């Protein structure tokens, strides 16, 4: 799940960087600069290492729909995936 969402976020970020090279996205690159860093940011968001609102706010600079995608990922991973793992 983390890998699939990380690939989606990176694809959207790369598209934004190629379409708007003059746009300042340095804060996004700090958290989502590559696949390992993106997966680490997603992992920290779902386990409480960082507040998930901070990366979501950064992603909203690209597209407001990214907030929905990010919050859906957090809701699914925390409410569904982690509860199933804990129950087993």
C-alpha positions in Angstrom: 0.0 0.0 0.0 2.8 2.4 0.9 4.7 1.7 -2.3 1.6 2.2 -4.5 0.7 5.5 -2.8 4.4 6.6 -2.9 4.5 5.9 -6.7 1.3 7.9 -7.2 2.6 10.9 -5.2 5.9 10.9 -7.0 4.3 10.7 -10.4 2.1 13.7 -9.6 5.1 15.6 -8.3 7.2 14.8 -11.3 4.4 15.9 -13.6 4.1 19.2 -11.7 7.8 19.8 -11.8 8.0 19.2 -15.6 4.9 21.3 -16.3 5.9 24.2 -14.0 9.7 24.3 -13.7 9.7 27.8 -12.2 7.4 26.9 -9.3 9.1 26.7 -5.9 8.4 23.2 -4.6 11.4 22.8 -2.3 9.3 21.9 0.7 7.7 19.1 -1.3 11.1 17.8 -2.5 12.3 17.7 1.2 9.5 15.2 2.1 8.8 13.6 -1.3 12.2 13.9 -3.1 12.5 10.2 -4.0 10.8 6.9 -3.6 12.6 6.0 -0.3 11.9 9.5 1.2 8.3 9.4 0.1 7.7 6.0 1.6 9.4 7.2 4.8 7.2 10.2 4.9 4.1 8.1 4.4 5.2 5.6 7.1 5.9 8.4 9.6 2.5 9.9 8.8 0.6 6.7 9.5 2.5 5.8 12.6 2.5 9.2 14.3 6.1 10.2 13.6 4.9 13.4 12.0 1.5 15.0 11.8 -0.1 13.9 8.5 -1.5 17.4 8.0 1.9 18.9 7.3 2.7 16.7 4.2 -1.0 17.0 3.1 -0.7 20.8 3.2 2.4 20.6 1.1 0.7 18.3 -1.4 -2.2 20.8 -1.7 0.2 23.2 -3.4 0.2 20.8 -6.4 -3.5 20.0 -6.5 -6.3 20.4 -3.8 -7.5 16.8 -4.6 -4.2 15.5 -3.2 -5.5 16.3 0.3 -8.4 13.9 -0.3 -6.0 11.2 -1.6 -3.6 11.7 1.4 -6.3 11.7 4.0 -7.9 8.6 2.4 -4.5 6.8 2.6 -4.2 7.8 6.3 -7.7 6.7 7.1 -7.3 3.4 5.3 -3.9 2.6 6.7 -4.7 3.5 10.3 -8.3 2.4 10.6 -8.2 -0.7 8.4 -4.8 -2.0 7.8 -3.3 -1.5 11.3 -6.4 -2.8 13.1 -6.3 -6.0 11.0 -2.6 -6.5 11.8 -3.2 -5.8 15.5 -6.2 -8.2 15.6 -4.2 -11.1 14.2 
